Amino acid sequence: VDLVFAIMSAYPLLLNVFTTNGIGFVIGMKYGPSPRNPEIKQWYDSLKQAPGTPPNWLFGPMWTFLYCSMSLASYIIAFDGGIFAKYGFGKMISIPNEDERAKLKYIYLTHLVLNNAWTPLFFGSKKMGLALVDILSVLGCIIYLQGQYKKYNALCGKLMIPYICWVSYASYLNAYNWWNNKKDSKTRKML
């Protein structure tokens, strides 16, 4: 009975983890700079890269970790600790009311849509300025979520910190690439 309850309680978490990672993987494979996309890889490799640009192999493991941590945080908040409620790290400081919970779910889903739009904007359309607006919107959503999550569960707030750091870093890389790789440096059009 406990095992069945644990499996049923963990289903939303597992679905979130596999969905976010799966969508990220598919979008990355379709639009990312890899040997599967030689034209995109050639374009990206030709850009003047920002100081501190990480190697391409780092993005996959980093995003896997981030999707797992954000999924765990959103699950704990959405399900009042879920299967972790009986353990210390799933203990809720307070419980969001239905309006707060709906708002957090909406912002979480909005940030996922924006996050998944970034790769096609930056790599697929080569719209670095628009991608910058997108990633800064993602960052705003994450900062808001982190501030709200920590009111309900300390661990959930902490789980969002690496994500804030990574997206801040990615925003810097995006801004640098947009600013330093314009054909006409006098106009610097956003699109």
N, C-alpha and C positions, 0 to 999 in steps of 0.2 A: 504494500500500500504506500509506504514512504517513497519507494523507488518510482512508482507510477506518478505520485504527486510531484516528485522532484523533476521528472521528465516533462510532465505537463506544464509545470511552473517555469521551466527553463526554455520551453519552446519559443516564446517571443524573443528571448535573448539570442538564442541560436539563429532564429530567422533573421534578426537584425544584423548579427555578425556576418552571416553568409551572404545576405543581400547586399550590404554595403561593400563588402570585399569583392563580391562577384561583379557588381556594377562597376566598381572602380577598376577591376582587372580588365573587363571588356572595353571600357572607354580608353584605358591606357594602351591596350593592344591595338585598338583602332586608330588612335590619334597620337600616341606617344612616339618619341624619337627612338626607335629601335630598328634592328636589322629588318624587321617586317615592314617598316615604313621608311625605305631609303630616302625618299624625297624629303620627308619631314626631318629625318635624322640629319641629312645634309644641310637643310636650312638651319636647324638648331645649332649644329656644330659650327656653322659659319658666323653665328652671332658673336659679338664682343661680349664675353661672359663676365659676370660680376665677380669681384674678388670673393673667394669663399664658396664658389659654386661647387656643390657636392658631385661626386661621380654618379652617373645615371643608375648604376646598380643599387644605390642606396634608397631610391624612391619606393620601390616595391615593398621591401621589408618595413620601411618607416610607415607607409600608408596602411599596411596590414596591422601594425601595432596601434596606430591612431584610430582606425576603424573599430578595432576590438575595444579600446579604452573608451571611446565615445559611446559605443553600443552598450557597454556595461553601465556607464553612468546614466544614460537615458533609460535603460531598463530598470535600474534601482529606483529612479525617480518615478517612472510611470507605474511601477507595481509595488510601491511602498516597501522596497527592499527585496521583493520577489522571493526567490529561493534562498536568498542571503539574509532574510529578515531575522532568522534565528541566530545568526552569527554577528559578531560585533561590527564588521564593516558594512553590513546591510541595514544597520539600525538607523532609523530616521530621526532627525532632530525635531522635525515637525512634518506634517503631512500637507501637501498642497491641496487647496480646494479644487473643485472641478473646473472652475474658470481658469485658475492658475495652471492646472495640469494641461488643459486644452491649449492654452497660450504657449506653454513650453513645447508641447508636441508639434504645434504649428511652426514655431521658430526652428525646432530641430529639423523638421522635414524641409522647410524653406532653405535652411543652410545646406542640407544634402543636395537639393536641386542646384543651388548656386555652385556648390563644390564640384558637382559632376559636370557643370557647364564650363568650368574653367579650362579643362584640357582641350575640348573642341574649339573654344575661343582662341586660346593661345597658340596651340599647335595646328589645329585643323584650319582655322580661318586666318591665322597669323595676325589676329587683332589684339596686339599686346596691350594697348591702352584700355580697350574694353575688358580684357581679361584682368587688368589691374583694378578696375572699378568692381568687377565681380569678386575678386579675391579679398578686397577690402570690405565688401559686404559680408562675405563669409566670416572674416575676422570679427566684424561687429557682432554678428550672430553668436559666434563662439564665446566672445567676452561676455555678452549678455547671459548666455546659458550658464557659463561658469559661475557668474555672480549669483544667479538664481539657484543653481544646483547646490552650492555650498550652504545655502540657507536651510536646505532640507537634509543633506547628508554630506558630511565633511569629505569623505572619500570621493564622492562624485565631483565635488569642486576640484579636488586634487587631480582626478583623472583627466580633467580638461586642460590642465596647465601645459603638458607637453604639446597638445594640439594647438594651443594659443602660440606657444613658442615656434612651432614648425610653420604655422601659417604666417606668422609675423616675418619669419626668415624668408619664406616663399614670396611674400609681398615685396620684400626688399629685392629679391632676385628679379621678380617681374618688373618692378619699377626701374631697376637698373637696365634691364634688357630693353624696355620700352624707350627710356631716355637716351640710351647710348647706341641704338641701332636703327635710328630713323634715317630714311633716305634723304629727307630734307630737314636738316636740324633746325631751321628757322621756324618752320610751321608747327612741328610736333603735334600733329593732329591726334586726337584721342582714338579715332577709329581707323 
